[in-house]
Amino acid sequence: MPVSHDLYQDLKCSKEEIQQKRSKDPLLDSLINKYSQADAEVVKAEDAKSSDDAVTKLKAKRLEVKDKIVRQLQLSS
């Protein structure tokens, strides 16, 4: 069964740290919301046994958003 990807573990930050930063940064908040949506789409596609190509495209979209989150966190540090 597909499971949601743990963004906080990837970022090596606690959920509390990220919540504090996103409350002060509207762009970061928006990006994390987009990441959550993209992750849910990946899980749904994997669960529905969508084509490998479709799942790969969704994962690429999720990774793109994660990269933007990383850049935004670096700017706000």
C-alpha positions as YAML, in Angstrom:
chain: A
units: angstrom
residues:
- id: 1
  name: MET
  ca: [0.00, 0.00, 0.00]
- id: 2
  name: PRO
  ca: [1.44, 3.41, -0.99]
- id: 3
  name: VAL
  ca: [2.25, 5.79, 1.83]
- id: 4
  name: SER
  ca: [2.70, 9.53, 2.03]
- id: 5
  name: HIS
  ca: [6.23, 10.87, 1.71]
- id: 6
  name: ASP
  ca: [7.72, 12.41, 4.89]
- id: 7
  name: LEU
  ca: [8.73, 15.93, 3.91]
- id: 8
  name: TYR
  ca: [10.00, 16.82, 7.40]
- id: 9
  name: GLN
  ca: [12.40, 13.89, 7.44]
- id: 10
  name: ASP
  ca: [13.73, 14.87, 4.00]
- id: 11
  name: LEU
  ca: [14.26, 18.44, 5.16]
- id: 12
  name: LYS
  ca: [15.93, 17.24, 8.36]
- id: 13
  name: CYS
  ca: [13.67, 19.56, 10.35]
- id: 14
  name: SER
  ca: [11.00, 18.90, 12.91]
- id: 15
  name: LYS
  ca: [7.39, 19.58, 12.09]
- id: 16
  name: GLU
  ca: [7.41, 22.32, 14.74]
- id: 17
  name: GLU
  ca: [10.38, 24.10, 13.13]
- id: 18
  name: ILE
  ca: [8.70, 24.06, 9.74]
- id: 19
  name: GLN
  ca: [5.36, 25.20, 11.16]
- id: 20
  name: GLN
  ca: [7.08, 28.14, 12.84]
- id: 21
  name: LYS
  ca: [8.86, 29.15, 9.61]
- id: 22
  name: ARG
  ca: [5.79, 28.76, 7.44]
- id: 23
  name: SER
  ca: [3.71, 30.92, 9.78]
- id: 24
  name: LYS
  ca: [6.16, 33.76, 9.06]
- id: 25
  name: ASP
  ca: [6.60, 33.07, 5.33]
- id: 26
  name: PRO
  ca: [3.48, 32.99, 3.11]
- id: 27
  name: LEU
  ca: [5.44, 31.66, 0.11]
- id: 28
  name: LEU
  ca: [6.84, 28.77, 2.16]
- id: 29
  name: ASP
  ca: [3.35, 28.03, 3.45]
- id: 30
  name: SER
  ca: [1.99, 27.98, -0.09]
- id: 31
  name: LEU
  ca: [4.80, 25.69, -1.28]
- id: 32
  name: ILE
  ca: [4.23, 23.23, 1.56]
- id: 33
  name: ASN
  ca: [0.52, 23.16, 0.73]
- id: 34
  name: LYS
  ca: [1.40, 22.45, -2.92]
- id: 35
  name: TYR
  ca: [3.79, 19.70, -1.79]
- id: 36
  name: SER
  ca: [1.06, 18.07, 0.30]
- id: 37
  name: GLN
  ca: [-1.30, 18.15, -2.68]
- id: 38
  name: ALA
  ca: [1.35, 16.74, -5.03]
- id: 39
  name: ASP
  ca: [2.20, 14.00, -2.54]
- id: 40
  name: ALA
  ca: [-1.48, 13.05, -2.23]
- id: 41
  name: GLU
  ca: [-1.69, 12.81, -6.03]
- id: 42
  name: VAL
  ca: [1.33, 10.46, -6.08]
- id: 43
  name: VAL
  ca: [-0.18, 8.23, -3.39]
- id: 44
  name: LYS
  ca: [-3.54, 8.18, -5.18]
- id: 45
  name: ALA
  ca: [-1.90, 7.28, -8.52]
- id: 46
  name: GLU
  ca: [0.18, 4.53, -6.93]
- id: 47
  name: ASP
  ca: [-2.87, 3.18, -5.12]
- id: 48
  name: ALA
  ca: [-4.88, 3.19, -8.35]
- id: 49
  name: LYS
  ca: [-2.00, 1.37, -10.05]
- id: 50
  name: SER
  ca: [-1.68, 4.10, -12.66]
- id: 51
  name: SER
  ca: [0.88, 3.74, -15.42]
- id: 52
  name: ASP
  ca: [4.52, 4.03, -14.43]
- id: 53
  name: ASP
  ca: [4.82, 7.07, -16.70]
- id: 54
  name: ALA
  ca: [1.96, 8.88, -14.92]
- id: 55
  name: VAL
  ca: [3.39, 8.11, -11.48]
- id: 56
  name: THR
  ca: [6.87, 9.22, -12.58]
- id: 57
  name: LYS
  ca: [5.50, 12.55, -13.82]
- id: 58
  name: LEU
  ca: [3.66, 13.11, -10.54]
- id: 59
  name: LYS
  ca: [6.79, 12.27, -8.55]
- id: 60
  name: ALA
  ca: [8.80, 14.73, -10.67]
- id: 61
  name: LYS
  ca: [6.22, 17.43, -9.92]
- id: 62
  name: ARG
  ca: [6.44, 16.63, -6.19]
- id: 63
  name: LEU
  ca: [10.27, 16.80, -6.32]
- id: 64
  name: GLU
  ca: [10.15, 20.15, -8.11]
- id: 65
  name: VAL
  ca: [7.98, 21.58, -5.32]
- id: 66
  name: LYS
  ca: [10.29, 20.09, -2.67]
- id: 67
  name: ASP
  ca: [13.28, 21.74, -4.34]
- id: 68
  name: LYS
  ca: [11.48, 25.09, -4.20]
- id: 69
  name: ILE
  ca: [10.78, 24.52, -0.50]
- id: 70
  name: VAL
  ca: [14.47, 23.81, 0.13]
- id: 71
  name: ARG
  ca: [15.46, 27.01, -1.70]
- id: 72
  name: GLN
  ca: [12.90, 29.05, 0.24]
- id: 73
  name: LEU
  ca: [14.14, 27.64, 3.55]
- id: 74
  name: GLN
  ca: [17.72, 28.57, 2.60]
- id: 75
  name: LEU
  ca: [16.64, 32.13, 1.76]
- id: 76
  name: SER
  ca: [14.82, 32.55, 5.05]
- id: 77
  name: SER
  ca: [17.69, 31.19, 7.15]
...
